Amino acid sequence: MSAIRLQSIHDDELPDWIRRGSAAYAESRIRSGQSPESAHARSQKEWAELFPEGKRRDQHLIAHILESEARVGWAWVGPANEGAGVDWWIWDVFVDEAHRGHGVAAAAIGLAEDHARGLGVESIGLNVFGYNATARELYERLDYSTFAVQMRKRLG
């Protein structure tokens, strides 16, 4: 693996990134069992709240993950929502399929943590969908511990 670095996404790139990120989030919700209609509606609502008027919130780093100057994914880290139980949140990490399994996500998370640490942040949290065992294993290897579990049973 070549050196990994984060490069902040420019404001003019933000609308396209929001569209892709919101769609990926909706797909994760669908994969977790939510209906497509509900998943897309919830994703649109949440992303509109997270990006009022299509603008990033203060202190949020939204960055391309670069490997040898090639864009291979993105990372988003910033202050947590009220009541999250942590100071900051890793909102999203996405690595293109061709680059997965080579340490790119772990390196990007380490860089996001360094960024937060440099700003005096004392704790960082994240959410992982239950189906994503690979991501859960990665986060455990990076010393993230489980502090809540949501469960659901289909009754239909």
Phi, psi and omega in degrees: 000134176282171179300136179256140173215162177254137177232119182306135177287130180290154181304325180288344177270347187299315181303316179294319179296318178300317179299313181292317181295318179295319178294319179295321178296316178299319179296323177294321178294320177296314179299334178275359174113359179280148179295148179304318182297313181294318181297315181292320178296316181294318179300313180300317180296310183296317181291328176295323178289323181286334181232071181302130182058026178073017182253146175287148178281159180306140175072359179280126174262118174242118191222148168288142168268121181250134171237115185051044177071359175269137176285120183238007179162197179213160175222145180222121180221145179179183180306142179282158172293155176308134176086006182288341180084005178220164180286309184236172186221137166273101186286324182196141169223126180226129177239131177305143187307320182294343184251004181284153177081012182237015177089005182296312181298316180299317179295317180296319178297318177301319178293321177296318177297318178299319178300311180296315180301320179296340178262009177086011180290135184259339179211152182220140180233177178199167175241144175224135179291145185302327182289343190269071182299325180298315179294318179301318177297319178300311183297322177295320176298331180270014175074022171279137180244151181285129176236358174200147176224127174256140180228158182212149175233129176283131181254358185274000000 
